[in-house]
């Protein structure tokens, strides 16, 4: 069976104290879905904010003095956001795993539809590890690392990939709904902008915010 999951690459969390996070290994991947625990959602939000925690320049306003506002400053007001990760594909029958590469980001996950609809080659990294997705007629081949002549591959039909992408989009929508609930409890003063920023990253409509009691 072939499984596709939207994943975030997790950043270092040691010493982080703005909200509870899970003890996930740095540079590991966290699958996103509606099944995450509150600390896992907190870890996902922390990682997204870390990816966009860029020092102000001519295009960015000054960093706020408040610790929470300072950490979130690069995530909230901008349309172009980055989230290390992407779509992870696993062939459970062979154990082959196709991981997001160094040039991949979760915000680019819809690029996979270009492969389905037009057959465009997708490259997700560069030396020493270069994952590539290609279409050959009705077959899609995922090469774990094209730098290796004997690289493991995963093959599936175009229709199967299309169904997997539908499932990945459902997982992202479920994650957004869960993140909105999480933000209402852990970041009540920033719930709407945090939820909107996450929705911009995954290019999906922001879910309805939880009603206040």
C-alpha positions in Angstrom: 0.0 0.0 0.0 1.2 3.5 -0.8 0.6 6.2 1.8 0.9 10.0 1.4 1.2 12.4 4.3 1.7 16.2 4.5 4.6 16.7 6.9 6.5 19.5 8.6 10.2 19.3 9.4 10.6 20.0 13.1 12.9 22.6 14.4 14.8 22.6 17.7 12.4 23.0 20.6 14.9 22.9 23.6 14.3 25.9 25.8 11.1 26.9 24.0 8.6 28.1 26.6 5.9 30.2 24.9 3.5 27.3 24.7 3.6 23.5 25.3 5.4 21.5 22.6 6.0 17.8 22.1 9.4 16.2 22.4 10.0 15.4 18.7 13.5 14.9 17.4 14.8 18.0 15.6 14.8 17.7 11.8 12.4 14.8 12.0 9.0 15.0 10.2 5.6 15.5 11.9 2.6 14.2 9.9 -0.2 16.7 9.9 -3.8 15.6 10.3 -6.8 16.0 12.6 -5.4 13.4 15.0 -2.6 15.4 16.5 -2.3 16.0 20.3 -2.3 19.6 21.6 1.4 19.5 22.1 2.0 18.2 18.6 -0.1 21.1 17.2 1.9 23.4 19.3 5.1 21.9 17.8 3.7 22.4 14.3 2.9 26.1 15.0 6.3 26.6 16.6 8.1 25.1 13.6 6.2 27.3 11.1 6.9 30.4 13.1 10.6 29.4 13.4 10.8 29.0 9.6 9.6 32.6 9.2 11.4 34.2 12.2 13.5 36.5 10.0 15.1 39.6 11.3 13.3 42.8 10.0 14.6 44.5 6.9 13.2 47.1 4.5 10.2 44.9 3.8 9.4 43.9 7.4 8.3 46.1 10.3 10.5 46.3 13.5 10.5 43.2 15.7 8.0 43.8 18.6 9.5 43.9 22.2 7.0 41.3 23.6 8.4 37.8 23.4 5.3 36.2 21.9 4.7 38.9 19.4 8.4 38.9 18.5 8.4 35.1 17.8 5.3 35.4 15.6 6.3 38.6 13.8 7.5 36.9 10.6 4.5 34.6 10.4 1.4 36.8 10.8 1.5 39.8 8.5 3.0 38.4 5.3 1.4 36.5 2.4 4.6 34.6 1.3 5.4 32.1 4.0 7.7 29.1 4.1 7.2 25.8 6.0 10.0 23.2 5.8 8.4 19.9 4.8 6.1 18.8 2.0 4.5 15.5 1.1 6.0 12.2 2.3 5.2 9.1 0.4 5.7 5.6 1.8 5.4 2.3 0.1 4.5 0.0 3.0 5.0 -3.2 0.9 8.7 -2.3 0.2 9.6 0.1 3.0 10.7 2.8 0.5 10.1 6.3 1.8 10.1 9.4 -0.5 10.9 12.4 1.7 10.7 16.1 1.0 14.0 17.5 -0.1 16.0 20.6 1.0 14.3 22.7 -1.7 10.8 21.6 -0.7 8.2 23.4 1.4 4.7 22.5 2.6 3.5 25.7 0.9 4.4 24.1 -2.5 2.3 20.9 -2.0 -0.1 21.9 -4.8 2.8 21.6 -7.3 2.1 17.9 -7.3 -1.1 18.6 -9.2 1.1 19.9 -12.1 2.6 16.4 -12.2 -0.9 14.8 -12.3 -2.4 17.3 -14.8 0.5 18.1 -17.1 3.3 15.7 -16.4 5.8 18.3 -15.3 8.9 16.9 -13.6 9.2 17.9 -9.9 12.6 18.2 -8.3 12.7 18.7 -4.5 16.4 19.0 -3.7 20.0 19.0 -4.9 23.2 17.1 -4.2 23.8 15.1 -2.2 20.1 14.1 -2.0 17.8 14.9 -4.9 14.3 13.5 -4.8 12.4 13.7 -8.1 8.9 12.9 -9.2 8.2 12.1 -12.9 5.3 11.0 -15.0 5.6 8.4 -17.7 2.3 8.1 -19.5 -0.2 6.8 -16.9 2.6 5.9 -14.4 4.3 8.2 -11.8 7.7 7.4 -10.6 9.2 8.8 -7.4 13.0 8.5 -7.2 14.3 8.9 -3.7 17.7 10.3 -4.9 18.5 10.7 -8.6 22.2 11.2 -7.6 22.3 7.4 -7.1 22.0 5.1 -10.1 20.4 2.4 -7.9 18.1 4.7 -5.9 14.9 3.2 -4.5 11.8 4.2 -6.4 8.0 4.2 -5.8 5.7 3.7 -8.7 2.0 4.3 -8.9 -0.7 5.1 -11.4 -1.7 8.8 -12.1 -5.2 8.0 -10.7 -3.7 6.6 -7.5 -1.6 9.8 -7.0 -4.7 11.9 -7.6 -6.6 10.0 -4.9 -3.6 10.3 -2.6 -3.5 14.1 -3.1 -7.2 14.3 -2.2 -6.4 12.5 1.0 -3.5 14.8 1.7 -5.7 17.8 1.2 -8.3 16.4 3.6 -5.5 15.8 6.2 -4.4 19.5 5.9 -8.0 20.7 6.2 -8.5 18.6 9.4 -5.2 19.9 10.7 -6.3 23.5 10.1 -9.5 23.0 12.0 -7.6 21.4 14.9 -5.0 24.2 14.9 -7.9 26.8 15.1 -9.1 25.0 18.2 -5.6 24.9 19.6 -5.0 28.6 18.9 -8.2 29.6 20.6 -7.0 28.0 23.8 -3.2 28.7 23.7 -3.0 31.9 21.7 -6.4 33.6 22.3 -5.1 37.0 21.4 -3.6 35.7 18.1 -6.1 33.0 17.2 -7.4 34.6 14.0 -4.1 35.7 12.5 -2.3 32.5 13.4 -5.1 30.4 11.8 -5.1 32.6 8.7 -1.3 32.3 8.4 -1.5 28.5 8.5 -4.3 28.5 5.9 -2.2 30.7 3.6 0.7 28.2 3.9 -1.4 25.2 2.8 -3.5 27.2 0.4 -6.8 26.3 1.9 -9.7 28.4 3.2 -9.3 29.3 6.9 -11.7 27.3 9.0 -14.4 28.9 11.1 -12.9 30.0 14.5 -14.3 28.5 17.6 -17.1 30.6 19.2 -16.2 32.2 22.5 -18.1 31.0 25.5 
